[in-house]
């Protein structure tokens, strides 16, 4: 079971607390784009990751959806947004240290997905 800290004391989380935490995580990270955006930013820490660059390199995401996803990730402290003093104004995005704490979950999902594809391939032969 997972643990939870209440008033400085660690204790086992109840089933309800675990399910609530899982629902919160899925609501925040679910969908097609958020984990992909975070992984993209993590793989390019030294680059200036502008809105247009992220949109162009993540094929299939619309500007409206990218705006929504970046806003949600920023509100939840998983990415940072930096307005550059340029003309025209440029905005760059980067993954935060806190955002990097999600990446092991993403890596586990990637590995599971690769393993699952292999399993299904073998089954259908």
C-alpha positions, 0 to 999 in steps of 0.5 A: 500500500501507499503511504500518506503524511497527515500532520507530519505522521506517515501512515498507510493510505486507505483504499479510498485515498489510493483510488482518489490519488489515482483518479487525480493522477489520471485526470491530470496526466491522462489524455493523448498529449500531456505525457508526450509534451513532458517527455518532449521537453525533458528530452530537450533541456538545452533547447528553446522550446517555443510554442510553435516548435512544440506544436510542429514537432508533436504532429497532430496536436492543434494549437488550441489543444496545445495551449490547453495542455501547456496551461494545465501542466503549468498550473500544476507546476509540471512545466515552467513558462518563460516570456522572452524579451524579444520582438515579437514576444517569444514564450519558452517552456521547460519541464520543472524538477517537480515535473521530472518526478512524473517521468519514471511513470511515463517510462514505465508506461512506454516499456509496458506499451512496447512489451504489450505490442510484442505480446499481441504480435506473438498472439496474432501470429 
